[in-house]
Protein backbone atom coordinates (compact mmCIF):
# COMPACT_ATOMS: atom_id res chain seq x y z
CA UNK A 1 0.00 0.00 0.00
CA UNK A 2 1.07 3.56 -0.67
CA UNK A 3 2.07 5.53 2.46
CA UNK A 4 1.09 9.13 3.26
CA UNK A 5 2.16 11.35 6.17
CA UNK A 6 1.17 10.47 9.78
CA UNK A 7 1.30 6.70 9.05
CA UNK A 8 -1.63 7.00 6.63
CA UNK A 9 -2.01 4.30 4.02
CA UNK A 10 -4.14 4.54 0.91
CA UNK A 11 -6.78 2.13 2.22
CA UNK A 12 -7.28 4.22 5.37
CA UNK A 13 -6.87 7.65 3.80
CA UNK A 14 -10.46 8.62 4.64
CA UNK A 15 -9.91 7.83 8.35
CA UNK A 16 -6.60 9.66 8.30
CA UNK A 17 -8.20 12.78 6.81
CA UNK A 18 -10.88 12.65 9.50
CA UNK A 19 -8.21 12.41 12.22
CA UNK A 20 -6.34 15.34 10.68
CA UNK A 21 -9.55 17.44 10.68
CA UNK A 22 -10.11 16.55 14.33
CA UNK A 23 -6.53 17.55 15.20
CA UNK A 24 -7.00 20.90 13.40
CA UNK A 25 -10.27 21.50 15.25
CA UNK A 26 -8.64 20.68 18.61
CA UNK A 27 -5.79 23.07 17.85
CA UNK A 28 -8.19 25.85 16.85
CA UNK A 29 -10.27 25.26 19.97
CA UNK A 30 -7.20 25.46 22.22
CA UNK A 31 -6.01 28.60 20.46
CA UNK A 32 -9.44 30.24 20.78
CA UNK A 33 -9.63 29.23 24.47
CA UNK A 34 -6.20 30.73 25.15
CA UNK A 35 -7.15 34.04 23.52
CA UNK A 36 -10.42 34.15 25.43
CA UNK A 37 -8.63 33.41 28.72
CA UNK A 38 -6.10 36.18 28.11
CA UNK A 39 -8.84 38.68 27.26
CA UNK A 40 -10.95 37.78 30.31
CA UNK A 41 -7.96 38.14 32.58
CA UNK A 42 -6.86 41.45 31.19
CA UNK A 43 -6.95 44.54 33.36
CA UNK A 44 -7.78 47.01 30.67
CA UNK A 45 -9.45 50.15 31.85
CA UNK A 46 -13.18 50.43 31.30
CA UNK A 47 -14.31 53.80 30.02
CA UNK A 48 -17.71 54.56 31.49
CA UNK A 49 -20.31 57.23 30.70
CA UNK A 50 -19.30 60.86 31.27
CA UNK A 51 -15.60 60.01 31.02
CA UNK A 52 -15.57 57.94 34.22
CA UNK A 53 -12.90 55.24 34.54
CA UNK A 54 -12.67 51.96 36.43
CA UNK A 55 -10.00 49.27 36.25
CA UNK A 56 -8.26 46.48 38.09
CA UNK A 57 -4.62 47.47 38.54
CA UNK A 58 -1.46 45.69 39.70
CA UNK A 59 0.31 46.17 43.01
CA UNK A 60 2.99 48.20 41.22
CA UNK A 61 0.44 50.52 39.59
CA UNK A 62 -1.53 50.88 42.83
CA UNK A 63 1.61 51.76 44.84
CA UNK A 64 2.79 54.27 42.24
CA UNK A 65 -0.55 56.08 41.97
CA UNK A 66 -2.17 55.88 45.42
CA UNK A 67 -0.29 58.84 46.90
CA UNK A 68 -1.42 61.30 44.24
CA UNK A 69 -2.77 64.60 45.54
CA UNK A 70 -6.35 63.84 44.51
CA UNK A 71 -6.41 60.22 45.80
CA UNK A 72 -8.45 58.32 48.37
CA UNK A 73 -7.22 54.90 49.51
CA UNK A 74 -10.17 52.77 50.61
CA UNK A 75 -9.92 49.51 52.58
CA UNK A 76 -13.23 47.60 52.46
CA UNK A 77 -12.19 44.69 54.70
CA UNK A 78 -13.72 43.84 58.08
CA UNK A 79 -12.30 45.42 61.25
CA UNK A 80 -10.75 42.05 62.16
CA UNK A 81 -8.92 41.94 58.82
CA UNK A 82 -7.80 45.56 59.12
CA UNK A 83 -6.39 44.88 62.62
CA UNK A 84 -3.78 42.60 60.99
CA UNK A 85 -2.45 45.55 58.97
CA UNK A 86 -3.52 47.99 56.29
CA UNK A 87 -2.04 50.21 53.63
CA UNK A 88 -0.90 53.49 55.20
CA UNK A 89 -3.46 56.26 54.99
CA UNK A 90 -6.36 54.03 53.96
CA UNK A 91 -9.91 54.88 55.02
CA UNK A 92 -11.71 51.90 56.52
CA UNK A 93 -15.25 51.05 55.42
CA UNK A 94 -16.47 47.51 56.09
CA UNK A 95 -18.07 46.06 52.94
CA UNK A 96 -20.39 43.96 55.12
CA UNK A 97 -21.59 46.90 57.21
CA UNK A 98 -25.27 47.85 57.03
CA UNK A 99 -24.23 51.46 56.31
CA UNK A 100 -21.55 50.69 53.70
CA UNK A 101 -23.39 52.32 50.79
CA UNK A 102 -24.10 55.42 52.86
CA UNK A 103 -20.43 55.61 53.89
CA UNK A 104 -19.06 55.45 50.36
CA UNK A 105 -21.66 57.96 49.22
CA UNK A 106 -20.02 60.54 51.54
CA UNK A 107 -16.73 60.40 49.61
CA UNK A 108 -15.83 63.01 46.98
CA UNK A 109 -16.88 61.56 43.62
CA UNK A 110 -14.32 63.69 41.78
CA UNK A 111 -11.33 62.22 43.63
CA UNK A 112 -9.52 59.14 42.40
CA UNK A 113 -10.36 56.16 44.61
CA UNK A 114 -7.95 53.25 45.09
CA UNK A 115 -9.89 50.41 46.71
CA UNK A 116 -8.75 47.06 48.08
CA UNK A 117 -9.89 44.13 50.21
CA UNK A 118 -8.32 40.77 51.07
CA UNK A 119 -8.28 39.23 47.59
CA UNK A 120 -9.94 41.68 45.20
CA UNK A 121 -13.52 40.36 45.23
CA UNK A 122 -15.23 42.83 47.55
CA UNK A 123 -13.15 45.70 46.25
CA UNK A 124 -14.05 44.76 42.67
CA UNK A 125 -17.74 44.88 43.62
CA UNK A 126 -17.11 48.19 45.40
CA UNK A 127 -15.42 49.59 42.28
CA UNK A 128 -18.48 48.69 40.19
CA UNK A 129 -20.85 50.07 42.80
CA UNK A 130 -18.92 53.34 43.05
CA UNK A 131 -18.86 53.68 39.27
CA UNK A 132 -22.64 53.21 39.23
CA UNK A 133 -22.91 55.89 41.94
CA UNK A 134 -21.10 58.42 39.74
CA UNK A 135 -17.51 58.25 40.99
CA UNK A 136 -15.27 59.47 38.17
CA UNK A 137 -12.18 57.30 38.72
CA UNK A 138 -11.98 54.07 40.74
CA UNK A 139 -9.17 51.51 40.70
CA UNK A 140 -9.26 48.07 42.29
CA UNK A 141 -6.08 46.42 43.63
CA UNK A 142 -5.92 43.17 41.67
CA UNK A 143 -5.32 40.35 44.16
CA UNK A 144 -6.07 42.62 47.12
CA UNK A 145 -4.05 42.67 50.33
CA UNK A 146 -2.80 39.17 49.56
CA UNK A 147 -1.05 40.46 46.43
CA UNK A 148 0.18 43.54 48.34
CA UNK A 149 1.77 41.41 51.05
CA UNK A 150 3.06 38.95 48.46
CA UNK A 151 4.97 41.82 46.86
CA UNK A 152 6.48 42.71 50.26
CA UNK A 153 4.79 46.10 50.30
CA UNK A 154 4.56 48.01 53.62
CA UNK A 155 1.58 47.89 55.97
CA UNK A 156 0.71 49.74 59.15
CA UNK A 157 -1.11 48.38 62.18
DACORTA-V965526 format. One record per residue. OMEGA is omega in whole degrees, 0 to 359 (NA if undefined). BURIAL is # if it has 9 or more other C-alpha atoms within 8 Angstrom, else .. D_FIRST is the distance of its C-alpha to the first C-alpha in Angstrom with 1 decimal. Layout:
OMEGA,BURIAL,D_FIRST
OMEGA,BURIAL,D_FIRST
This chain:
180,.,0.0
184,.,3.8
175,.,6.4
180,.,9.8
179,.,13.1
178,.,14.4
179,.,11.3
175,#,9.8
185,#,6.2
183,#,6.2
179,.,7.4
182,.,10.0
180,#,11.0
178,.,14.3
181,.,15.1
178,#,14.3
178,.,16.6
178,.,19.2
179,.,19.3
178,.,19.7
180,.,22.6
179,.,24.1
178,.,24.1
180,.,25.8
177,.,28.3
180,.,29.1
179,.,29.7
179,.,31.9
179,.,33.8
178,.,34.6
178,.,35.7
180,.,37.9
180,.,39.3
179,.,40.2
179,.,42.0
179,.,43.8
180,.,44.9
180,.,46.2
181,.,48.1
181,.,49.7
184,.,50.8
182,.,52.3
180,.,56.1
180,.,56.7
177,.,60.2
175,.,60.8
184,.,63.3
178,#,65.4
178,.,68.0
177,.,71.1
179,.,69.3
182,#,69.1
175,#,66.4
181,#,64.7
168,#,62.0
181,#,60.7
182,#,61.3
176,#,60.5
182,#,63.1
179,.,63.5
181,.,64.2
181,#,66.5
182,.,68.5
188,.,68.8
191,.,70.0
181,#,72.0
177,.,75.2
184,.,75.6
186,.,79.1
188,.,78.1
170,#,75.9
174,#,76.2
186,#,74.3
177,#,73.8
183,#,72.9
177,#,72.1
178,#,71.7
177,#,74.0
179,.,77.2
178,.,75.8
181,#,72.8
181,#,75.0
179,.,77.3
179,.,74.5
180,#,74.6
176,#,74.0
183,#,73.5
176,.,76.9
183,.,78.7
170,#,76.6
181,.,78.3
176,#,77.6
185,#,76.9
180,#,75.3
183,#,72.5
180,.,73.4
177,.,77.1
183,.,78.6
184,.,80.0
181,#,76.9
178,.,76.6
179,.,80.3
182,#,80.1
178,#,77.3
180,.,79.1
181,.,82.0
179,.,79.9
183,.,80.2
180,.,77.3
176,.,77.5
177,#,76.8
183,#,73.4
176,#,72.5
188,#,70.2
177,#,69.4
174,#,67.8
182,#,67.6
185,#,65.9
178,#,62.2
181,#,62.3
180,.,62.1
180,#,65.8
175,#,66.3
177,#,63.4
179,.,65.1
178,#,68.4
179,#,67.0
180,#,65.8
181,.,69.1
177,#,71.1
178,#,69.1
181,.,69.9
177,.,73.5
176,.,73.7
188,#,73.3
182,#,72.3
181,#,70.2
180,#,68.8
181,#,66.3
177,#,64.7
180,#,64.0
181,#,60.3
175,#,60.1
182,#,63.8
177,#,66.1
178,#,63.2
179,#,61.6
180,#,65.1
178,#,65.8
178,.,62.3
180,.,63.0
178,.,66.3
185,.,68.4
174,.,72.1
174,.,73.7
178,.,77.3
NA,.,78.8
